[in-house]
Amino acid sequence: MSDGAEPTDTSTTQRAGQRLAGAVKKAAGAVTGNDTLRAEGELQGERADAEKDAQRAEAEARQKREEAEAEARAEELRVERERLAAEDARSEREDRAEAERRAREQRIEAETAQREQAVSQTARAREQAARRDEAAAVQERGEAESRVRDEEQRAEEARRTARTLEQVEEEDR
């Protein structure tokens, strides 16, 4: 058949009819001595056989074409699966890299916060120490000023006592 379809019962019947007609013509040509009729019969039988062979070859070619198409589809599916797997792997790597980057940023932020807190605590401790030192210095100054006043008062008393003693001595002389 020339349309590429499977051989049908009709085409098989037609070929059998052509083969039979060819065999009858061949036999008739042999019996009658008509070489043209005999050759026509042989040719008709060969044509029927050639059509059968052509249809068989066409069916085999169609089957191979379908198998090749199926293999090509399977290969396309395999390639698509590999592409999707590679895309998934790339996406997973990117997600993992992003997660690692976020974790690193969080770790850096936490370390920075700890350092800032330590610096702040150190600054507060230094401020407190400075205030304590200042308060101690103020207290020491107050105590020193008090001691100076006491010493000045004693010195003044000693001067008065010395003047009094000098006056007494002058009077005794």
Sequence and secondary structure as in RCSB ss.txt:
>XXXX:A:sequence
MSDGAEPTDTSTTQRAGQRLAGAVKKAAGAVTGNDTLRAEGELQGERADAEKDAQRAEAEARQKREEAEAEARAE
ELRVERERLAAEDARSEREDRAEAERRAREQRIEAETAQREQAVSQTARAREQAARRDEAAAVQERGEAESRVRD
EEQRAEEARRTARTLEQVEEEDR
>XXXX:A:secstr
  SS    HHHHHHHHHHHHHHHHHHHHHHHHT HHHHHHHHHHHHHHHHHHHHHHHHHHHHHHHHHHHHHHHHH
HHHHHHHHHHHHHHHHHHHHHHHHHHHHHHHHHHHHHHHHHHHHHHHHHHHHHHHHHHHHHHHHHHHHHHHHHHH
HHHHHHHHHHHHHHHHHHHHHH 
